[in-house]
Amino acid sequence: MGNAAWELFCVEHGILPNGFLTYNIDQCNNTDSFHTFFSETARGKYIPRAIFVDLEPNVIDEIRNNQMQYLFNSSSLVSGNEDAANNFARGRYTIGREISMKLFDVIRKEMDLCYNLEGFFVLHSMGGGTGSGLTSLLMEYLSTECLKKNKLQFIVYPSPRLSTSVVEPYNAVLTTNDTIENSNCAFLTDNEALYDVNSQFLDIELPTYIDLNRILAQVISALTVSKRFEGSINVDMTEFQTNLVPYPRIHYPLISYAPFFSIYKAKHELVTVSHLTRTCFERSSQMLKCDPKRGKYMACCMLYRGLVLPKEVNSSLHSLRNSNLPFVKWCPTGFKVGINYQPPATVPGSNFAQVNVACCAASNTTAIGEVWSRINYKFDLMFAKRAYVHWYLGEGMDESEFIDARENLAVLEKDYEECALDDDDIKNNEDNE
């Protein structure tokens, strides 16, 4: 996911796989945009402000040996000698802790190179041992050492029907418990939704992980474009949580993106701002499997790219607001808008069609409680029999951690249900009690 995102960033900024620009820097009217996500060396080479880490060497070796091997700083590629075996406890308490000091040293050095550090983007999955356990350890470190800095997560969550590991519910519940306290905003996706996007819109019947990651790269690019390019209405990292997080624990926005056109269909499609806005609220455009009709929206952050006029945006949102879109009554405004003039780019060789405008919507909706309910149900089925628990206890974990994490996630599920209640509903519930 991270490698695909940087591949797209390089295309957008005109940076070659070796780190050098495709044009003279003096010809660029917005040189400061590079320094947000890239640092410049004395030779004029641009190096991503990124750190890749995995407990097994194979994944990191793929980055060291692919076409972008000269782009990244070798000291920022951190790998261990043994994987976490899909075990949260191995990633947090044993194998992960062995590599943690090395990782934290690399992070501190990268932080020292930033003259105005605003925050962190953490990209990971929750199903495996490294993405759950080691990331939990990392987020705890960032919360301790960088308390006032923004920490935004981009998470691949377990899918409803697709799974690469039997113990995904354990790992997801244990890690989600940590993100409640240590993350400012966590954007959730799942592979099943990405598979559907590939088959329905991009005409890819058997997508690979490269295809899935390139979809996520487009979304990550949309979420960060205001930090890298100028626009009429920019949105920084602080504004995400200010406008999307009504309460500290309710910080899991649902992401959708439009348009998705294959290179074979793009010439026959008409894209308007109104169409983009409506499409972003359709279930097929979501990056996570849940039904938005079962919940209510608390806030939406609409990020437009390309030649988009504010007048068109206001008209589209006004029509959408007057439709049947379910919003909670205690949030009358509902929409935060960002407009950036940089059109979306595509990686050469991908199945994405080049378009002039795009929209990414980050919505805080109570419908995401369906995700918590689903993962809690799977967790309960296994934990009632104490299935596979001994593998976690053998790595130094206590059984009470399972119970505490499950209870905390049940409270989170209840918090989302209460957010959907209006004053009349609360009064009726009190009367019934």
C-alpha positions in Angstrom: 0.0 0.0 0.0 2.7 2.5 1.0 4.9 1.6 -2.0 2.0 2.2 -4.4 1.2 5.5 -2.7 4.8 6.8 -3.2 4.8 5.5 -6.8 1.8 7.7 -7.4 3.2 10.7 -5.5 6.3 10.5 -7.8 4.1 10.6 -10.9 2.2 13.6 -9.6 5.4 15.6 -8.7 7.4 14.5 -11.8 10.0 12.6 -9.8 11.8 9.7 -11.5 12.3 6.3 -9.7 15.9 7.4 -9.0 14.6 10.5 -7.1 15.5 13.2 -9.6 13.0 15.6 -11.2 11.9 15.3 -14.8 12.3 19.0 -15.2 14.3 22.0 -13.9 13.2 23.0 -10.4 13.4 26.7 -11.4 10.5 26.0 -13.8 8.2 24.9 -11.0 5.9 27.5 -9.6 5.3 25.5 -6.4 8.6 24.2 -5.1 7.5 24.2 -1.5 5.1 21.4 -2.2 7.9 18.9 -2.6 9.2 19.4 0.9 6.0 18.3 2.6 6.5 14.6 1.7 10.0 14.7 0.2 13.3 15.9 1.6 16.0 17.3 -0.8 19.6 16.2 -0.8 22.6 18.3 -1.7 22.6 16.7 -5.2 19.0 17.7 -5.8 17.6 14.3 -5.2 14.2 14.0 -3.5 13.8 11.3 -0.9 10.4 10.3 0.5 9.8 11.1 4.2 8.8 7.5 4.7 9.7 4.5 6.8 8.9 0.9 5.7 9.0 -1.7 8.4 8.2 -5.5 8.5 9.3 -8.2 10.8 10.2 -10.5 8.0 12.8 -9.5 5.4 11.0 -10.7 2.2 8.5 -7.8 2.0 11.1 -5.1 2.5 13.5 -6.9 0.1 10.9 -6.5 -2.6 11.2 -2.7 -2.2 15.0 -2.9 -2.1 15.0 -4.8 -5.4 12.1 -3.2 -7.4 12.3 -0.3 -9.9 12.1 2.3 -7.0 15.0 0.9 -5.1 17.1 4.1 -5.6 14.2 6.4 -4.4 14.1 5.4 -0.8 16.8 5.9 1.8 18.2 2.4 2.7 18.2 3.3 6.4 14.5 3.9 6.3 13.8 0.3 5.2 13.6 -1.6 8.5 13.2 -5.4 8.6 13.7 -8.2 11.0 14.6 -11.9 10.6 11.4 -13.6 11.7 7.7 -12.8 11.0 4.9 -12.5 13.6 3.0 -15.6 12.3 -0.3 -13.7 12.3 0.0 -13.3 16.0 -0.7 -9.9 17.7 1.3 -10.9 20.8 4.4 -11.8 18.7 4.3 -8.5 17.0 3.9 -6.5 20.2 5.6 -8.4 23.0 8.4 -10.6 21.6 9.5 -10.4 17.9 8.2 -6.8 17.5 9.8 -5.5 20.7 13.2 -6.8 19.5 13.1 -4.6 16.5 11.2 -1.7 18.1 14.3 0.2 19.4 15.8 0.2 15.9 12.6 1.4 14.4 12.2 4.2 17.0 15.7 5.4 16.3 14.9 5.7 12.6 11.7 7.6 13.4 13.6 10.0 15.7 16.2 10.7 13.0 13.5 11.3 10.4 11.7 13.6 12.8 14.9 15.6 13.3 15.1 16.3 9.5 11.6 17.9 9.6 11.7 21.7 10.4 7.9 21.8 11.1 6.6 18.4 11.8 2.8 18.3 11.7 2.0 14.7 12.2 2.2 11.1 11.0 0.4 8.9 8.5 0.5 5.3 9.5 -0.4 2.7 6.8 -1.0 -0.9 7.9 -3.4 -3.8 8.0 -5.0 -5.3 11.1 -5.3 -8.9 10.1 -1.6 -10.0 10.4 0.7 -10.0 13.4 3.0 -7.2 12.2 0.3 -4.9 11.1 -1.6 -5.4 14.4 1.0 -6.0 17.1 4.0 -3.9 15.9 1.7 -1.1 14.8 0.1 -1.1 18.3 3.6 -0.7 19.8 4.4 2.0 17.3 1.2 4.0 18.0 1.9 3.8 21.7 5.4 5.2 21.2 4.1 8.1 19.0 1.4 9.0 21.5 4.0 9.1 24.3 6.8 10.9 22.4 4.7 13.1 20.1 1.6 13.7 22.2 0.6 17.0 20.4 1.3 15.7 16.9 -1.5 14.4 14.7 -1.5 10.7 14.1 -3.7 9.6 11.2 -4.0 5.9 10.3 -5.0 4.3 7.0 -6.1 0.8 7.9 -6.9 -2.3 5.9 -9.5 -3.9 8.1 -10.7 -7.6 8.0 -13.3 -8.2 5.3 -16.7 -9.7 6.0 -16.1 -12.8 3.8 -12.5 -12.7 2.6 -9.8 -13.7 5.0 -6.1 -14.5 4.9 -5.9 -15.6 8.5 -8.1 -17.5 10.9 -7.2 -15.3 13.9 -8.0 -12.0 12.2 -10.8 -11.2 14.7 -8.4 -11.5 17.6 -5.8 -9.2 16.0 -8.4 -6.7 14.8 -10.1 -6.4 18.2 -6.8 -6.1 20.1 -5.4 -3.5 17.8 -8.7 -1.5 17.5 -8.6 -1.2 21.3 -5.3 0.6 21.0 -6.3 2.9 18.2 -9.2 4.2 20.3 -6.7 5.9 22.6 -3.6 6.4 20.5 -5.0 7.6 17.1 -6.5 10.9 16.2 -8.3 9.7 13.1 -8.3 6.2 11.5 -9.5 5.7 7.9 -10.8 2.2 7.4 -10.8 0.1 4.2 -11.1 -3.6 3.4 -10.0 -5.9 0.6 -13.5 -7.1 -0.3 -14.7 -3.6 -1.1 -11.5 -3.1 -3.2 -12.1 -6.3 -5.1 -15.6 -5.1 -6.0 -14.3 -1.8 -7.3 -11.9 -3.6 -9.5 -14.5 -6.0 -11.0 -17.3 -3.5 -11.2 -15.6 -0.3 -12.5 -12.1 -1.2 -13.7 -13.0 -4.5 -15.6 -10.4 -6.5 -13.7 -11.9 -9.9 -12.9 -8.9 -11.3 -11.0 -7.2 -8.3 -9.4 -3.8 -8.7 -7.7 -2.6 -6.9 -4.6 -1.0 -4.3 -6.9 -4.4 -3.5 -8.3 -5.9 -3.2 -4.8 -3.0 -1.0 -3.6 -3.3 1.4 -6.6 -6.9 2.1 -5.6 -5.8 2.9 -2.1 -3.0 5.0 -3.5 -5.6 7.2 -5.3 -7.5 7.6 -2.0 -4.3 8.4 0.0 -3.3 10.9 -2.7 -6.7 12.6 -2.5 -6.4 12.8 1.3 -2.9 14.4 1.1 -3.1 16.5 -2.0 -3.8 19.7 -0.1 -0.5 19.2 1.7 1.4 18.9 -1.6 -0.3 21.3 -4.0 -2.0 24.7 -3.8 -5.8 25.0 -4.0 -8.6 27.4 -3.4 -9.7 25.6 -0.2 -7.1 23.5 1.4 -7.5 20.9 4.2 -4.7 20.1 6.5 -4.3 17.2 8.9 -5.7 19.1 11.9 -8.8 20.0 10.0 -9.6 16.3 9.4 -10.1 15.6 13.1 -11.6 19.0 13.8 -14.4 18.5 11.3 -14.8 14.7 11.3 -14.4 13.8 15.0 -17.3 15.0 17.2 -16.0 13.0 20.2 -12.5 11.7 20.8 -13.5 8.0 20.5 -15.6 8.5 17.4 -12.7 8.9 14.9 -13.2 6.2 12.3 -14.4 7.9 9.0 -15.7 5.9 6.1 -14.0 6.6 2.8 -15.4 6.7 -0.7 -13.9 7.8 -4.0 -15.2 8.7 -7.5 -14.8 8.3 -10.4 -13.4 4.9 -11.1 -13.1 4.5 -14.9 -11.2 1.9 -16.8 -9.1 3.1 -19.7 -11.6 1.3 -22.1 -14.7 3.1 -20.8 -13.4 6.6 -20.0 -14.2 8.1 -23.4 -17.8 7.3 -23.1 -18.3 8.8 -19.6 -19.4 12.3 -18.6 -18.1 13.5 -15.3 -19.7 16.5 -13.5 -19.3 17.8 -10.0 -22.9 16.8 -9.2 -22.3 13.3 -10.5 -19.1 13.0 -8.4 -20.9 14.2 -5.3 -23.8 11.7 -5.6 -21.5 8.8 -6.5 -19.4 9.3 -3.4 -22.5 8.4 -1.3 -23.2 5.2 -3.1 -22.3 2.0 -1.5 -20.4 0.8 -4.6 -17.9 3.7 -4.2 -17.0 2.9 -0.5 -13.7 1.5 0.5 -15.3 -0.5 3.4 -18.1 -3.0 3.4 -21.1 -1.6 5.4 -24.5 -0.2 4.6 -24.7 3.6 5.0 -28.5 3.4 5.0 -28.4 1.7 8.3 -26.8 4.7 10.0 -26.7 8.4 10.1 -24.0 10.8 8.9 -22.4 13.0 11.6 -20.0 14.9 9.3 -18.6 14.6 5.8 -15.3 16.0 4.4 -15.6 16.4 0.6 -12.2 16.7 -1.1 -12.4 17.8 -4.8 -9.6 17.7 -7.3 -9.2 19.4 -10.7 -11.0 22.2 -12.4 -13.9 22.4 -9.9 -15.7 25.7 -9.2 -16.9 26.4 -5.6 -20.3 27.4 -7.1 -20.8 23.9 -8.5 -19.7 22.3 -5.3 -22.2 24.4 -3.2 -25.0 23.6 -5.6 -24.3 19.9 -5.5 -24.0 19.8 -1.7 -27.2 21.8 -1.3 -29.1 19.3 -3.5 -27.6 16.4 -1.6 -28.4 18.0 1.8 -32.0 18.4 0.7 -32.3 14.8 -0.4 -32.9 11.7 1.8 -29.3 11.6 3.0 -29.7 10.7 6.7 -27.9 13.2 9.0 -28.1 13.4 12.8 -30.2 16.3 13.9 -27.5 17.7 16.3 -25.1 18.5 13.4 -27.0 20.9 11.1 -24.1 21.9 8.8 -22.5 18.5 8.1 -20.1 19.2 5.3 -16.4 20.3 5.2 -15.2 21.1 1.7 -11.7 21.1 0.2 -10.9 22.1 -3.4 -7.5 21.5 -5.0 -6.7 22.5 -8.6 -4.3 19.6 -9.1 -6.1 16.9 -11.2 -5.6 13.2 -10.3 -2.8 11.4 -11.9 -2.4 7.7 -12.9 0.5 5.4 -12.8 1.7 4.2 -16.2 0.6 0.7 -16.9 -2.4 0.8 -14.5 -6.0 0.2 -15.6 -7.1 3.7 -14.3 -8.2 6.2 -16.9 -6.9 9.7 -16.7 -9.7 12.1 -15.6 -9.8 15.8 -15.0 -11.8 15.9 -11.8 -12.2 13.6 -8.9 -13.7 13.6 -5.4 -12.8 11.7 -2.2 -15.4 11.7 0.7 -14.4 11.0 4.3 -17.6 10.5 6.2 -18.1 9.9 9.9 -21.2 7.8 9.9 -22.8 5.6 12.6 -23.2 2.9 9.9 -19.6 1.9 10.6 -20.9 0.3 13.8 -21.8 -2.6 11.6 -18.1 -3.3 11.2 -17.6 -3.4 15.0 -20.6 -5.7 15.4 -19.3 -8.0 12.7 -15.8 -8.3 14.1 -17.2 -8.7 17.7 -19.4 -11.5 16.7 -16.5 -13.4 15.1 -14.3 -12.7 18.1 -17.0 -14.1 20.5 -17.4 -17.3 18.5 -13.7 -18.2 18.9 -13.0 -16.8 22.3 -16.0 -18.6 23.8 -14.0 -21.8 23.1 -10.7 -20.2 23.9 -9.6 -21.3 20.4 -6.0 -20.3 19.5 -5.7 -18.3 22.7 -2.8 -20.4 23.9 -0.6 -19.1 21.0 -1.1 -15.6 22.3 -0.5 -16.5 26.0 2.7 -18.3 25.0 4.1 -15.0 23.8 3.6 -13.3 27.2 0.1 -12.0 26.8 -2.5 -12.2 29.5 -6.0 -13.5 28.9 -7.4 -10.4 30.6 -6.2 -8.3 27.6 -8.6 -10.2 25.4 -11.5 -9.5 27.7 -10.6 -5.8 28.2 -10.2 -5.2 24.5 -13.5 -6.9 23.7 -15.4 -4.9 26.4 -13.8 -1.6 25.1 -14.9 -2.4 21.5 -18.4 -3.2 22.8 -18.5 0.3 24.4 -17.3 1.8 21.1 -20.1 0.0 19.3 -22.6 1.4 21.9 -21.1 4.9 21.4 -21.9 4.9 17.7 -25.4 3.7 18.4 -26.0 6.6 20.9 -24.6 9.1 18.4 -27.4 8.1 16.0 -30.1 8.8 18.6 -32.0 12.1 18.4 -33.4 13.9 21.5 -36.8 12.3 20.9 -35.2 8.8 20.8 -33.3 9.5 24.0 -36.4 10.7 25.8 -38.4 7.7 24.7 -35.6 5.3 25.9 -35.6 7.1 29.3 -39.4 6.8 29.6 -39.3 3.1 28.8 -36.7 2.6 31.5 
